[in-house]
Amino acid sequence: MKIAINNIAGGCANKMSPKTLSKLLSSFPRNNNKNLLVGFENTDDACVYKINDKLALVQTLDFFQPMINDPYIFGQIAATNALSDIYAMGGSPITAMNIVCFPKEEDEKILLEILRGGMKKLEEASVSLGGGHSIYDEKIKYGLSVTGTAHPNKIWTNLGAKIGDTLFYTKKIGTGIIVLSNNYGIASKEALDEAVNQMTTLNKYSYEIMLNYTINACTDITGFGLLGHSIEMIGNNKNISFIFDYNKIPKILNVEEYSKKGFVCGGGIRNIDFFKTSVYFSNLEEWQENILFDPQTSGGLLFSIPQNEAYKIKQEFLEKNLPLYEVGKVSKREENLIIVK
């Protein structure tokens, strides 16, 4: 029992163009509700609403088309991806609601497997499923709306990185390229297995360690790729740039090989079109640049932490057998927002 993919990338590679989203959102007024602590103004991962001095709600939703033909695995990926937004804000997810679009003529057993996959990840995250909403549609789509909680004064946002901070990332990149290669019959089993492992790993475990440290800025890397989301983390801060070391950025097995062959999904092309002028690449080939713009589905957490806490957090991740990659640093403003060496 498989899902028909038809050579599309699916997942977060289906995200609307950042150029289109930026234009649309600019036409809406800014939030003036003092209890809405985080809205859409700074392209954060979720909204945050203050209930009282000790409690805030963190809310998000995420859904997309399948990127892989196994419905059970697809359900796990979609749920993992939706939960990630709450962790990226420093919140703890508590409830979720299913979002389902499904063709009338499709085998209902496929939908059952998708929902089972989603439930598996909700149970792993100790999140209660409260219901959902379903409609008939021409194509399969699945995801979750998720509600979490956080202390109003302990929220992480994508802004706040400081000069001298160390930049860490918690997963490998390249899921968009691997998935696209797989849908054309090119990807090796080993590369696909590694990509699936990345996409089905909850950011819960990294988040639980990070709670004990000073997180100046955090986001999860999804549809706009590593560099696109990094540019959002800089935002309107005219004092900082991010400097990345290409060789230290972790990449899924074979992703460089497939990028050399020209595998770039539509989302990656849209990211390049919108973000590339803000990036300076030092002696990188175009195929290497494309990897850094590759849309990630259920990506890891990119966060900025004071340099004097960097060694300790690396040791704690190591002790708990969790991956953590030091990928760059925050510097004073250079000519470009992002420099990749």
PyMOL commands that set and color helices and strands:
alter all, ss='L'
color gray80, all
select helices_A, chain A and resi 11-14+18-25+71-88+108-124+175-183+189-199+204-210+225-234+246-248+255-260+266-278+286-293+307-319
alter helices_A, ss='H'
color red, helices_A
select strands_A, chain A and resi 36-38+47-52+55-64+92-102+128-136+141-150+166-169+217-220+240-244+279-281+301-305+325-332+338-340
alter strands_A, ss='S'
color yellow, strands_A
deselect
rebuild
show_as cartoon
